[in-house]
């Protein structure tokens, strides 16, 4: 499911479809939306739920964009990031 996203939402990057080991790879928790101090560009702030649990920032429009299905023809997910359903959250 696509946004709008709220702080605390768990989202999956489209590359999650390639994970076969049952790990939380490519799962993230939304921290919130921030504004770049110099350019005023809207940015999405999010944290990995795997590895070193690093925090990341990505331009909001890119975060909300559709998957490039020409580049990734085998990916079924429509958007770069999609919110997990409650059932998916309960089972991750």
PDB file of N, CA, C and O in Angstrom:
ATOM      1  N   UNK A   1       0.848  -1.161   0.000  1.00  0.00           N
ATOM      2  CA  UNK A   1       0.000   0.000   0.000  1.00  0.00           C
ATOM      3  C   UNK A   1       0.904   1.237   0.000  1.00  0.00           C
ATOM      4  O   UNK A   1       1.902   1.283   0.719  1.00  0.00           O
ATOM      5  N   UNK A   2       0.551   2.225  -0.801  1.00  0.00           N
ATOM      6  CA  UNK A   2       1.322   3.466  -0.880  1.00  0.00           C
ATOM      7  C   UNK A   2       0.884   4.399   0.237  1.00  0.00           C
ATOM      8  O   UNK A   2      -0.174   4.211   0.837  1.00  0.00           O
ATOM      9  N   UNK A   3       1.708   5.408   0.510  1.00  0.00           N
ATOM     10  CA  UNK A   3       1.449   6.400   1.537  1.00  0.00           C
ATOM     11  C   UNK A   3       0.072   7.033   1.403  1.00  0.00           C
ATOM     12  O   UNK A   3      -0.721   6.562   0.588  1.00  0.00           O
ATOM     13  N   UNK A   4      -0.260   8.094   2.174  1.00  0.00           N
ATOM     14  CA  UNK A   4       0.753   8.841   2.916  1.00  0.00           C
ATOM     15  C   UNK A   4       1.282   8.025   4.091  1.00  0.00           C
ATOM     16  O   UNK A   4       0.571   7.225   4.699  1.00  0.00           O
ATOM     17  N   UNK A   5       2.539   8.256   4.380  1.00  0.00           N
ATOM     18  CA  UNK A   5       3.188   7.531   5.454  1.00  0.00           C
ATOM     19  C   UNK A   5       3.218   8.380   6.714  1.00  0.00           C
ATOM     20  O   UNK A   5       3.329   9.604   6.662  1.00  0.00           O
ATOM     21  N   UNK A   6       3.116   7.696   7.843  1.00  0.00           N
ATOM     22  CA  UNK A   6       3.158   8.343   9.151  1.00  0.00           C
ATOM     23  C   UNK A   6       4.387   7.845   9.908  1.00  0.00           C
ATOM     24  O   UNK A   6       4.841   6.725   9.671  1.00  0.00           O
ATOM     25  N   UNK A   7       4.937   8.664  10.821  1.00  0.00           N
ATOM     26  CA  UNK A   7       6.041   8.173  11.646  1.00  0.00           C
ATOM     27  C   UNK A   7       5.647   6.850  12.317  1.00  0.00           C
ATOM     28  O   UNK A   7       4.556   6.718  12.872  1.00  0.00           O
ATOM     29  N   UNK A   8       6.553   5.889  12.253  1.00  0.00           N
ATOM     30  CA  UNK A   8       6.303   4.573  12.830  1.00  0.00           C
ATOM     31  C   UNK A   8       5.837   3.534  11.828  1.00  0.00           C
ATOM     32  O   UNK A   8       5.925   2.336  12.096  1.00  0.00           O
ATOM     33  N   UNK A   9       5.340   3.977  10.668  1.00  0.00           N
ATOM     34  CA  UNK A   9       4.923   3.019   9.641  1.00  0.00           C
ATOM     35  C   UNK A   9       6.117   2.184   9.193  1.00  0.00           C
ATOM     36  O   UNK A   9       7.242   2.680   9.131  1.00  0.00           O
ATOM     37  N   UNK A  10       5.870   0.931   8.884  1.00  0.00           N
ATOM     38  CA  UNK A  10       6.905   0.058   8.334  1.00  0.00           C
ATOM     39  C   UNK A  10       6.650  -0.068   6.837  1.00  0.00           C
ATOM     40  O   UNK A  10       5.541  -0.376   6.398  1.00  0.00           O
ATOM     41  N   UNK A  11       7.708   0.181   6.063  1.00  0.00           N
ATOM     42  CA  UNK A  11       7.602   0.150   4.607  1.00  0.00           C
ATOM     43  C   UNK A  11       8.626  -0.821   4.033  1.00  0.00           C
ATOM     44  O   UNK A  11       9.661  -1.097   4.640  1.00  0.00           O
ATOM     45  N   UNK A  12       8.309  -1.326   2.853  1.00  0.00           N
ATOM     46  CA  UNK A  12       9.210  -2.232   2.143  1.00  0.00           C
ATOM     47  C   UNK A  12       9.703  -1.556   0.877  1.00  0.00           C
ATOM     48  O   UNK A  12       8.909  -1.033   0.095  1.00  0.00           O
ATOM     49  N   UNK A  13      11.017  -1.567   0.674  1.00  0.00           N
ATOM     50  CA  UNK A  13      11.601  -1.130  -0.596  1.00  0.00           C
ATOM     51  C   UNK A  13      11.312  -2.229  -1.613  1.00  0.00           C
ATOM     52  O   UNK A  13      11.246  -3.406  -1.259  1.00  0.00           O
ATOM     53  N   UNK A  14      11.140  -1.847  -2.866  1.00  0.00           N
ATOM     54  CA  UNK A  14      10.770  -2.843  -3.880  1.00  0.00           C
ATOM     55  C   UNK A  14      11.767  -3.992  -3.990  1.00  0.00           C
ATOM     56  O   UNK A  14      11.385  -5.091  -4.394  1.00  0.00           O
ATOM     57  N   UNK A  15      13.031  -3.771  -3.644  1.00  0.00           N
ATOM     58  CA  UNK A  15      14.019  -4.854  -3.736  1.00  0.00           C
ATOM     59  C   UNK A  15      13.776  -5.945  -2.690  1.00  0.00           C
ATOM     60  O   UNK A  15      14.417  -6.995  -2.728  1.00  0.00           O
ATOM     61  N   UNK A  16      12.862  -5.702  -1.769  1.00  0.00           N
ATOM     62  CA  UNK A  16      12.495  -6.728  -0.789  1.00  0.00           C
ATOM     63  C   UNK A  16      11.985  -7.979  -1.501  1.00  0.00           C
ATOM     64  O   UNK A  16      12.122  -9.089  -0.986  1.00  0.00           O
ATOM     65  N   UNK A  17      11.399  -7.800  -2.679  1.00  0.00           N
ATOM     66  CA  UNK A  17      10.899  -8.954  -3.439  1.00  0.00           C
ATOM     67  C   UNK A  17      12.002  -9.949  -3.777  1.00  0.00           C
ATOM     68  O   UNK A  17      11.720 -11.109  -4.076  1.00  0.00           O
ATOM     69  N   UNK A  18      13.252  -9.504  -3.731  1.00  0.00           N
ATOM     70  CA  UNK A  18      14.375 -10.379  -4.083  1.00  0.00           C
ATOM     71  C   UNK A  18      14.940 -11.124  -2.874  1.00  0.00           C
ATOM     72  O   UNK A  18      15.814 -11.975  -3.033  1.00  0.00           O
ATOM     73  N   UNK A  19      14.454 -10.817  -1.671  1.00  0.00           N
ATOM     74  CA  UNK A  19      14.961 -11.441  -0.440  1.00  0.00           C
ATOM     75  C   UNK A  19      14.354 -12.834  -0.304  1.00  0.00           C
ATOM     76  O   UNK A  19      13.135 -12.996  -0.360  1.00  0.00           O
ATOM     77  N   UNK A  20      15.203 -13.825  -0.126  1.00  0.00           N
ATOM     78  CA  UNK A  20      14.718 -15.208  -0.030  1.00  0.00           C
ATOM     79  C   UNK A  20      15.022 -15.870   1.311  1.00  0.00           C
ATOM     80  O   UNK A  20      14.628 -17.013   1.545  1.00  0.00           O
ATOM     81  N   UNK A  21      15.730 -15.147   2.202  1.00  0.00           N
ATOM     82  CA  UNK A  21      16.165 -15.782   3.451  1.00  0.00           C
ATOM     83  C   UNK A  21      15.270 -15.470   4.652  1.00  0.00           C
ATOM     84  O   UNK A  21      15.596 -15.851   5.776  1.00  0.00           O
ATOM     85  N   UNK A  22      14.142 -14.782   4.428  1.00  0.00           N
ATOM     86  CA  UNK A  22      13.231 -14.485   5.528  1.00  0.00           C
ATOM     87  C   UNK A  22      13.687 -13.370   6.441  1.00  0.00           C
ATOM     88  O   UNK A  22      13.048 -13.113   7.462  1.00  0.00           O
ATOM     89  N   UNK A  23      14.782 -12.695   6.101  1.00  0.00           N
ATOM     90  CA  UNK A  23      15.296 -11.613   6.943  1.00  0.00           C
ATOM     91  C   UNK A  23      14.464 -10.342   6.751  1.00  0.00           C
ATOM     92  O   UNK A  23      13.562 -10.294   5.915  1.00  0.00           O
ATOM     93  N   UNK A  24      14.783  -9.324   7.535  1.00  0.00           N
ATOM     94  CA  UNK A  24      14.102  -8.032   7.441  1.00  0.00           C
ATOM     95  C   UNK A  24      14.776  -7.088   6.450  1.00  0.00           C
ATOM     96  O   UNK A  24      14.504  -5.887   6.457  1.00  0.00           O
ATOM     97  N   UNK A  25      15.651  -7.617   5.601  1.00  0.00           N
ATOM     98  CA  UNK A  25      16.342  -6.802   4.610  1.00  0.00           C
ATOM     99  C   UNK A  25      15.331  -6.025   3.775  1.00  0.00           C
ATOM    100  O   UNK A  25      14.314  -6.564   3.339  1.00  0.00           O
ATOM    101  N   UNK A  26      15.636  -4.750   3.562  1.00  0.00           N
ATOM    102  CA  UNK A  26      14.806  -3.816   2.785  1.00  0.00           C
ATOM    103  C   UNK A  26      13.504  -3.440   3.482  1.00  0.00           C
ATOM    104  O   UNK A  26      12.570  -2.975   2.829  1.00  0.00           O
ATOM    105  N   UNK A  27      13.426  -3.634   4.800  1.00  0.00           N
ATOM    106  CA  UNK A  27      12.309  -3.106   5.580  1.00  0.00           C
ATOM    107  C   UNK A  27      12.801  -1.891   6.349  1.00  0.00           C
ATOM    108  O   UNK A  27      13.924  -1.873   6.853  1.00  0.00           O
ATOM    109  N   UNK A  28      11.946  -0.871   6.434  1.00  0.00           N
ATOM    110  CA  UNK A  28      12.318   0.396   7.067  1.00  0.00           C
ATOM    111  C   UNK A  28      11.158   0.923   7.900  1.00  0.00           C
ATOM    112  O   UNK A  28       9.993   0.640   7.622  1.00  0.00           O
ATOM    113  N   UNK A  29      11.504   1.704   8.941  1.00  0.00           N
ATOM    114  CA  UNK A  29      10.505   2.404   9.746  1.00  0.00           C
ATOM    115  C   UNK A  29      10.581   3.889   9.391  1.00  0.00           C
ATOM    116  O   UNK A  29      11.662   4.479   9.374  1.00  0.00           O
ATOM    117  N   UNK A  30       9.436   4.476   9.111  1.00  0.00           N
ATOM    118  CA  UNK A  30       9.380   5.903   8.798  1.00  0.00           C
ATOM    119  C   UNK A  30       9.646   6.706  10.068  1.00  0.00           C
ATOM    120  O   UNK A  30       9.010   6.485  11.098  1.00  0.00           O
ATOM    121  N   UNK A  31      10.586   7.631   9.983  1.00  0.00           N
ATOM    122  CA  UNK A  31      10.842   8.556  11.088  1.00  0.00           C
ATOM    123  C   UNK A  31      10.021   9.821  10.882  1.00  0.00           C
ATOM    124  O   UNK A  31       9.410  10.322  11.825  1.00  0.00           O
ATOM    125  N   UNK A  32      10.002  10.338   9.664  1.00  0.00           N
ATOM    126  CA  UNK A  32       9.193  11.516   9.372  1.00  0.00           C
ATOM    127  C   UNK A  32       9.671  12.220   8.122  1.00  0.00           C
ATOM    128  O   UNK A  32      10.544  11.731   7.404  1.00  0.00           O
ATOM    129  N   UNK A  33       9.084  13.376   7.876  1.00  0.00           N
ATOM    130  CA  UNK A  33       9.447  14.210   6.732  1.00  0.00           C
ATOM    131  C   UNK A  33      10.232  15.396   7.263  1.00  0.00           C
ATOM    132  O   UNK A  33       9.855  16.001   8.267  1.00  0.00           O
ATOM    133  N   UNK A  34      11.322  15.724   6.587  1.00  0.00           N
ATOM    134  CA  UNK A  34      12.165  16.860   6.974  1.00  0.00           C
ATOM    135  C   UNK A  34      12.309  17.789   5.772  1.00  0.00           C
ATOM    136  O   UNK A  34      11.981  17.425   4.642  1.00  0.00           O
ATOM    137  N   UNK A  35      12.803  18.990   6.036  1.00  0.00           N
ATOM    138  CA  UNK A  35      13.059  19.962   4.979  1.00  0.00           C
ATOM    139  C   UNK A  35      14.547  20.251   4.930  1.00  0.00           C
ATOM    140  O   UNK A  35      15.153  20.584   5.949  1.00  0.00           O
ATOM    141  N   UNK A  36      15.139  20.125   3.747  1.00  0.00           N
ATOM    142  CA  UNK A  36      16.561  20.442   3.559  1.00  0.00           C
ATOM    143  C   UNK A  36      16.757  21.915   3.902  1.00  0.00           C
ATOM    144  O   UNK A  36      16.047  22.773   3.378  1.00  0.00           O
ATOM    145  N   UNK A  37      17.711  22.212   4.773  1.00  0.00           N
ATOM    146  CA  UNK A  37      17.885  23.577   5.281  1.00  0.00           C
ATOM    147  C   UNK A  37      18.324  24.580   4.223  1.00  0.00           C
ATOM    148  O   UNK A  37      18.044  25.771   4.354  1.00  0.00           O
ATOM    149  N   UNK A  38      18.999  24.127   3.189  1.00  0.00           N
ATOM    150  CA  UNK A  38      19.498  25.048   2.163  1.00  0.00           C
ATOM    151  C   UNK A  38      18.561  25.152   0.962  1.00  0.00           C
ATOM    152  O   UNK A  38      18.308  26.246   0.458  1.00  0.00           O
ATOM    153  N   UNK A  39      18.052  24.016   0.510  1.00  0.00           N
ATOM    154  CA  UNK A  39      17.255  24.012  -0.725  1.00  0.00           C
ATOM    155  C   UNK A  39      15.754  24.029  -0.470  1.00  0.00           C
ATOM    156  O   UNK A  39      14.970  24.277  -1.386  1.00  0.00           O
ATOM    157  N   UNK A  40      15.353  23.766   0.772  1.00  0.00           N
ATOM    158  CA  UNK A  40      13.947  23.662   1.176  1.00  0.00           C
ATOM    159  C   UNK A  40      13.255  22.434   0.577  1.00  0.00           C
ATOM    160  O   UNK A  40      12.032  22.311   0.634  1.00  0.00           O
ATOM    161  N   UNK A  41      14.056  21.523  -0.002  1.00  0.00           N
ATOM    162  CA  UNK A  41      13.484  20.314  -0.584  1.00  0.00           C
ATOM    163  C   UNK A  41      12.943  19.411   0.526  1.00  0.00           C
ATOM    164  O   UNK A  41      13.576  19.243   1.568  1.00  0.00           O
ATOM    165  N   UNK A  42      11.782  18.842   0.290  1.00  0.00           N
ATOM    166  CA  UNK A  42      11.155  17.919   1.226  1.00  0.00           C
ATOM    167  C   UNK A  42      11.893  16.581   1.151  1.00  0.00           C
ATOM    168  O   UNK A  42      12.153  16.072   0.061  1.00  0.00           O
ATOM    169  N   UNK A  43      12.230  16.014   2.316  1.00  0.00           N
ATOM    170  CA  UNK A  43      12.989  14.767   2.401  1.00  0.00           C
ATOM    171  C   UNK A  43      12.259  13.782   3.318  1.00  0.00           C
ATOM    172  O   UNK A  43      11.635  14.178   4.303  1.00  0.00           O
ATOM    173  N   UNK A  44      12.348  12.500   2.978  1.00  0.00           N
ATOM    174  CA  UNK A  44      11.803  11.459   3.848  1.00  0.00           C
ATOM    175  C   UNK A  44      12.952  10.908   4.687  1.00  0.00           C
ATOM    176  O   UNK A  44      14.024  10.606   4.162  1.00  0.00           O
ATOM    177  N   UNK A  45      12.724  10.780   5.979  1.00  0.00           N
ATOM    178  CA  UNK A  45      13.719  10.245   6.907  1.00  0.00           C
ATOM    179  C   UNK A  45      13.204   8.881   7.373  1.00  0.00           C
ATOM    180  O   UNK A  45      12.060   8.752   7.810  1.00  0.00           O
ATOM    181  N   UNK A  46      14.069   7.867   7.272  1.00  0.00           N
ATOM    182  CA  UNK A  46      13.637   6.516   7.600  1.00  0.00           C
ATOM    183  C   UNK A  46      14.808   5.707   8.137  1.00  0.00           C
ATOM    184  O   UNK A  46      15.967   6.049   7.905  1.00  0.00           O
ATOM    185  N   UNK A  47      14.498   4.631   8.856  1.00  0.00           N
ATOM    186  CA  UNK A  47      15.529   3.818   9.504  1.00  0.00           C
ATOM    187  C   UNK A  47      15.398   2.365   9.078  1.00  0.00           C
ATOM    188  O   UNK A  47      14.298   1.813   9.034  1.00  0.00           O
ATOM    189  N   UNK A  48      16.534   1.752   8.766  1.00  0.00           N
ATOM    190  CA  UNK A  48      16.562   0.333   8.400  1.00  0.00           C
ATOM    191  C   UNK A  48      16.174  -0.528   9.594  1.00  0.00           C
ATOM    192  O   UNK A  48      16.498  -0.204  10.737  1.00  0.00           O
ATOM    193  N   UNK A  49      15.488  -1.609   9.325  1.00  0.00           N
ATOM    194  CA  UNK A  49      15.137  -2.582  10.363  1.00  0.00           C
ATOM    195  C   UNK A  49      16.008  -3.824  10.247  1.00  0.00           C
ATOM    196  O   UNK A  49      15.606  -4.920  10.638  1.00  0.00           O
ATOM    197  N   UNK A  50      17.202  -3.637   9.708  1.00  0.00           N
ATOM    198  CA  UNK A  50      18.158  -4.732   9.513  1.00  0.00           C
ATOM    199  C   UNK A  50      19.568  -4.152   9.550  1.00  0.00           C
ATOM    200  O   UNK A  50      19.749  -2.935   9.568  1.00  0.00           O
ATOM    201  N   UNK A  51      20.556  -5.029   9.562  1.00  0.00           N
ATOM    202  CA  UNK A  51      21.956  -4.584   9.529  1.00  0.00           C
ATOM    203  C   UNK A  51      22.298  -3.700  10.711  1.00  0.00           C
ATOM    204  O   UNK A  51      22.055  -4.060  11.863  1.00  0.00           O
ATOM    205  N   UNK A  52      22.870  -2.528  10.414  1.00  0.00           N
ATOM    206  CA  UNK A  52      23.272  -1.611  11.489  1.00  0.00           C
ATOM    207  C   UNK A  52      22.152  -0.664  11.896  1.00  0.00           C
ATOM    208  O   UNK A  52      22.389   0.255  12.681  1.00  0.00           O
ATOM    209  N   UNK A  53      20.944  -0.859  11.387  1.00  0.00           N
ATOM    210  CA  UNK A  53      19.773  -0.040  11.710  1.00  0.00           C
ATOM    211  C   UNK A  53      20.023   1.443  11.432  1.00  0.00           C
ATOM    212  O   UNK A  53      19.563   2.317  12.167  1.00  0.00           O
ATOM    213  N   UNK A  54      20.758   1.703  10.358  1.00  0.00           N
ATOM    214  CA  UNK A  54      21.110   3.071   9.995  1.00  0.00           C
ATOM    215  C   UNK A  54      19.901   3.907   9.623  1.00  0.00           C
ATOM    216  O   UNK A  54      18.875   3.391   9.179  1.00  0.00           O
ATOM    217  N   UNK A  55      20.045   5.213   9.814  1.00  0.00           N
ATOM    218  CA  UNK A  55      19.017   6.174   9.412  1.00  0.00           C
ATOM    219  C   UNK A  55      19.397   6.746   8.054  1.00  0.00           C
ATOM    220  O   UNK A  55      20.572   6.977   7.768  1.00  0.00           O
ATOM    221  N   UNK A  56      18.391   6.968   7.227  1.00  0.00           N
ATOM    222  CA  UNK A  56      18.609   7.446   5.864  1.00  0.00           C
ATOM    223  C   UNK A  56      17.675   8.603   5.558  1.00  0.00           C
ATOM    224  O   UNK A  56      16.638   8.776   6.197  1.00  0.00           O
ATOM    225  N   UNK A  57      18.066   9.386   4.571  1.00  0.00           N
ATOM    226  CA  UNK A  57      17.217  10.459   4.068  1.00  0.00           C
ATOM    227  C   UNK A  57      17.226  10.365   2.548  1.00  0.00           C
ATOM    228  O   UNK A  57      18.262  10.107   1.936  1.00  0.00           O
ATOM    229  N   UNK A  58      16.063  10.577   1.950  1.00  0.00           N
ATOM    230  CA  UNK A  58      15.924  10.491   0.496  1.00  0.00           C
ATOM    231  C   UNK A  58      14.940  11.584   0.084  1.00  0.00           C
ATOM    232  O   UNK A  58      13.971  11.842   0.798  1.00  0.00           O
ATOM    233  N   UNK A  59      15.177  12.225  -1.058  1.00  0.00           N
ATOM    234  CA  UNK A  59      14.201  13.222  -1.514  1.00  0.00           C
ATOM    235  C   UNK A  59      12.788  12.618  -1.530  1.00  0.00           C
ATOM    236  O   UNK A  59      12.580  11.504  -2.012  1.00  0.00           O
ATOM    237  N   UNK A  60      11.833  13.372  -0.999  1.00  0.00           N
ATOM    238  CA  UNK A  60      10.462  12.892  -0.840  1.00  0.00           C
ATOM    239  C   UNK A  60       9.876  12.388  -2.160  1.00  0.00           C
ATOM    240  O   UNK A  60       9.275  11.315  -2.209  1.00  0.00           O
ATOM    241  N   UNK A  61      10.054  13.167  -3.225  1.00  0.00           N
ATOM    242  CA  UNK A  61       9.483  12.772  -4.518  1.00  0.00           C
ATOM    243  C   UNK A  61      10.074  11.453  -5.009  1.00  0.00           C
ATOM    244  O   UNK A  61       9.358  10.639  -5.594  1.00  0.00           O
ATOM    245  N   UNK A  62      11.360  11.231  -4.783  1.00  0.00           N
ATOM    246  CA  UNK A  62      11.988   9.966  -5.167  1.00  0.00           C
ATOM    247  C   UNK A  62      11.442   8.829  -4.299  1.00  0.00           C
ATOM    248  O   UNK A  62      11.149   7.743  -4.799  1.00  0.00           O
ATOM    249  N   UNK A  63      11.310   9.088  -3.004  1.00  0.00           N
ATOM    250  CA  UNK A  63      10.797   8.084  -2.076  1.00  0.00           C
ATOM    251  C   UNK A  63       9.411   7.611  -2.514  1.00  0.00           C
ATOM    252  O   UNK A  63       9.099   6.423  -2.428  1.00  0.00           O
ATOM    253  N   UNK A  64       8.590   8.538  -2.981  1.00  0.00           N
ATOM    254  CA  UNK A  64       7.207   8.245  -3.350  1.00  0.00           C
ATOM    255  C   UNK A  64       7.053   7.783  -4.805  1.00  0.00           C
ATOM    256  O   UNK A  64       5.939   7.492  -5.241  1.00  0.00           O
ATOM    257  N   UNK A  65       8.147   7.714  -5.552  1.00  0.00           N
ATOM    258  CA  UNK A  65       8.064   7.432  -6.989  1.00  0.00           C
ATOM    259  C   UNK A  65       7.738   5.967  -7.283  1.00  0.00           C
ATOM    260  O   UNK A  65       7.843   5.092  -6.424  1.00  0.00           O
ATOM    261  N   UNK A  66       7.340   5.743  -8.532  1.00  0.00           N
ATOM    262  CA  UNK A  66       7.070   4.384  -8.997  1.00  0.00           C
ATOM    263  C   UNK A  66       8.381   3.676  -9.335  1.00  0.00           C
ATOM    264  O   UNK A  66       9.379   4.315  -9.668  1.00  0.00           O
ATOM    265  N   UNK A  67       8.360   2.368  -9.245  1.00  0.00           N
ATOM    266  CA  UNK A  67       9.501   1.540  -9.649  1.00  0.00           C
ATOM    267  C   UNK A  67       9.697   1.700 -11.159  1.00  0.00           C
ATOM    268  O   UNK A  67       8.729   1.762 -11.916  1.00  0.00           O
ATOM    269  N   UNK A  68      10.949   1.764 -11.581  1.00  0.00           N
ATOM    270  CA  UNK A  68      11.269   1.779 -13.007  1.00  0.00           C
ATOM    271  C   UNK A  68      11.175   0.336 -13.512  1.00  0.00           C
ATOM    272  O   UNK A  68      12.128  -0.435 -13.405  1.00  0.00           O
ATOM    273  N   UNK A  69      10.021  -0.010 -14.056  1.00  0.00           N
ATOM    274  CA  UNK A  69       9.802  -1.396 -14.474  1.00  0.00           C
ATOM    275  C   UNK A  69      10.535  -1.760 -15.758  1.00  0.00           C
ATOM    276  O   UNK A  69      10.600  -2.936 -16.114  1.00  0.00           O
ATOM    277  N   UNK A  70      11.083  -0.787 -16.452  1.00  0.00           N
ATOM    278  CA  UNK A  70      11.950  -1.111 -17.587  1.00  0.00           C
ATOM    279  C   UNK A  70      13.295  -1.610 -17.067  1.00  0.00           C
ATOM    280  O   UNK A  70      13.879  -2.542 -17.619  1.00  0.00           O
ATOM    281  N   UNK A  71      13.776  -0.978 -15.999  1.00  0.00           N
ATOM    282  CA  UNK A  71      15.046  -1.375 -15.390  1.00  0.00           C
ATOM    283  C   UNK A  71      14.884  -2.639 -14.537  1.00  0.00           C
ATOM    284  O   UNK A  71      15.790  -3.469 -14.466  1.00  0.00           O
ATOM    285  N   UNK A  72      13.721  -2.775 -13.894  1.00  0.00           N
ATOM    286  CA  UNK A  72      13.444  -3.912 -13.002  1.00  0.00           C
ATOM    287  C   UNK A  72      12.164  -4.620 -13.464  1.00  0.00           C
ATOM    288  O   UNK A  72      11.140  -4.531 -12.787  1.00  0.00           O
ATOM    289  N   UNK A  73      12.205  -5.318 -14.599  1.00  0.00           N
ATOM    290  CA  UNK A  73      10.984  -5.906 -15.166  1.00  0.00           C
ATOM    291  C   UNK A  73      10.349  -7.020 -14.330  1.00  0.00           C
ATOM    292  O   UNK A  73       9.164  -7.307 -14.497  1.00  0.00           O
ATOM    293  N   UNK A  74      11.109  -7.648 -13.441  1.00  0.00           N
ATOM    294  CA  UNK A  74      10.566  -8.757 -12.652  1.00  0.00           C
ATOM    295  C   UNK A  74       9.929  -8.313 -11.340  1.00  0.00           C
ATOM    296  O   UNK A  74       9.361  -9.133 -10.619  1.00  0.00           O
ATOM    297  N   UNK A  75      10.019  -7.032 -11.026  1.00  0.00           N
ATOM    298  CA  UNK A  75       9.463  -6.512  -9.774  1.00  0.00           C
ATOM    299  C   UNK A  75       7.971  -6.259  -9.946  1.00  0.00           C
ATOM    300  O   UNK A  75       7.550  -5.626 -10.915  1.00  0.00           O
ATOM    301  N   UNK A  76       7.174  -6.754  -9.004  1.00  0.00           N
ATOM    302  CA  UNK A  76       5.722  -6.579  -9.064  1.00  0.00           C
ATOM    303  C   UNK A  76       5.256  -5.321  -8.328  1.00  0.00           C
ATOM    304  O   UNK A  76       4.231  -4.737  -8.681  1.00  0.00           O
ATOM    305  N   UNK A  77       6.006  -4.905  -7.308  1.00  0.00           N
ATOM    306  CA  UNK A  77       5.618  -3.745  -6.510  1.00  0.00           C
ATOM    307  C   UNK A  77       5.549  -2.513  -7.407  1.00  0.00           C
ATOM    308  O   UNK A  77       6.429  -2.304  -8.242  1.00  0.00           O
ATOM    309  N   UNK A  78       4.510  -1.696  -7.239  1.00  0.00           N
ATOM    310  CA  UNK A  78       4.315  -0.524  -8.102  1.00  0.00           C
ATOM    311  C   UNK A  78       5.198   0.650  -7.694  1.00  0.00           C
ATOM    312  O   UNK A  78       5.772   1.328  -8.546  1.00  0.00           O
ATOM    313  N   UNK A  79       5.304   0.888  -6.384  1.00  0.00           N
ATOM    314  CA  UNK A  79       6.040   2.051  -5.890  1.00  0.00           C
ATOM    315  C   UNK A  79       7.361   1.639  -5.247  1.00  0.00           C
ATOM    316  O   UNK A  79       7.518   0.512  -4.778  1.00  0.00           O
ATOM    317  N   UNK A  80       8.305   2.578  -5.238  1.00  0.00           N
ATOM    318  CA  UNK A  80       9.630   2.337  -4.659  1.00  0.00           C
ATOM    319  C   UNK A  80       9.507   1.835  -3.219  1.00  0.00           C
ATOM    320  O   UNK A  80      10.177   0.877  -2.833  1.00  0.00           O
ATOM    321  N   UNK A  81       8.655   2.480  -2.432  1.00  0.00           N
ATOM    322  CA  UNK A  81       8.391   2.066  -1.052  1.00  0.00           C
ATOM    323  C   UNK A  81       6.886   1.911  -0.887  1.00  0.00           C
ATOM    324  O   UNK A  81       6.112   2.745  -1.358  1.00  0.00           O
ATOM    325  N   UNK A  82       6.481   0.847  -0.220  1.00  0.00           N
ATOM    326  CA  UNK A  82       5.069   0.636   0.072  1.00  0.00           C
ATOM    327  C   UNK A  82       4.920   0.202   1.521  1.00  0.00           C
ATOM    328  O   UNK A  82       5.739  -0.544   2.057  1.00  0.00           O
ATOM    329  N   UNK A  83       3.852   0.691   2.137  1.00  0.00           N
ATOM    330  CA  UNK A  83       3.564   0.375   3.531  1.00  0.00           C
ATOM    331  C   UNK A  83       3.132  -1.081   3.660  1.00  0.00           C
ATOM    332  O   UNK A  83       2.359  -1.586   2.846  1.00  0.00           O
ATOM    333  N   UNK A  84       3.638  -1.742   4.685  1.00  0.00           N
ATOM    334  CA  UNK A  84       3.210  -3.104   4.965  1.00  0.00           C
ATOM    335  C   UNK A  84       1.785  -3.076   5.502  1.00  0.00           C
ATOM    336  O   UNK A  84       1.402  -2.143   6.208  1.00  0.00           O
ATOM    337  N   UNK A  85       1.010  -4.084   5.172  1.00  0.00           N
ATOM    338  CA  UNK A  85      -0.310  -4.222   5.768  1.00  0.00           C
ATOM    339  C   UNK A  85      -0.125  -4.660   7.222  1.00  0.00           C
ATOM    340  O   UNK A  85       0.966  -5.080   7.608  1.00  0.00           O
ATOM    341  N   UNK A  86      -1.171  -4.564   8.019  1.00  0.00           N
ATOM    342  CA  UNK A  86      -1.068  -4.981   9.420  1.00  0.00           C
ATOM    343  C   UNK A  86      -0.685  -6.453   9.512  1.00  0.00           C
ATOM    344  O   UNK A  86       0.110  -6.835  10.371  1.00  0.00           O
ATOM    345  N   UNK A  87      -1.242  -7.278   8.636  1.00  0.00           N
ATOM    346  CA  UNK A  87      -0.918  -8.708   8.635  1.00  0.00           C
ATOM    347  C   UNK A  87       0.562  -8.933   8.319  1.00  0.00           C
ATOM    348  O   UNK A  87       1.215  -9.768   8.945  1.00  0.00           O
ATOM    349  N   UNK A  88       1.089  -8.180   7.341  1.00  0.00           N
ATOM    350  CA  UNK A  88       2.512  -8.305   6.995  1.00  0.00           C
ATOM    351  C   UNK A  88       3.389  -7.850   8.158  1.00  0.00           C
ATOM    352  O   UNK A  88       4.416  -8.465   8.445  1.00  0.00           O
ATOM    353  N   UNK A  89       2.975  -6.755   8.837  1.00  0.00           N
ATOM    354  CA  UNK A  89       3.746  -6.275   9.997  1.00  0.00           C
ATOM    355  C   UNK A  89       3.765  -7.329  11.097  1.00  0.00           C
ATOM    356  O   UNK A  89       4.797  -7.559  11.727  1.00  0.00           O
ATOM    357  N   UNK A  90       2.626  -7.967  11.323  1.00  0.00           N
ATOM    358  CA  UNK A  90       2.527  -8.973  12.382  1.00  0.00           C
ATOM    359  C   UNK A  90       3.402 -10.190  12.110  1.00  0.00           C
ATOM    360  O   UNK A  90       3.783 -10.899  13.041  1.00  0.00           O
ATOM    361  N   UNK A  91       3.724 -10.438  10.841  1.00  0.00           N
ATOM    362  CA  UNK A  91       4.489 -11.630  10.482  1.00  0.00           C
ATOM    363  C   UNK A  91       5.927 -11.359  10.090  1.00  0.00           C
ATOM    364  O   UNK A  91       6.623 -12.270   9.642  1.00  0.00           O
ATOM    365  N   UNK A  92       6.392 -10.122  10.249  1.00  0.00           N
ATOM    366  CA  UNK A  92       7.799  -9.861   9.857  1.00  0.00           C
ATOM    367  C   UNK A  92       8.727 -10.020  11.025  1.00  0.00           C
ATOM    368  O   UNK A  92       9.936  -9.840  10.881  1.00  0.00           O
TER     369      UNK A  92
END
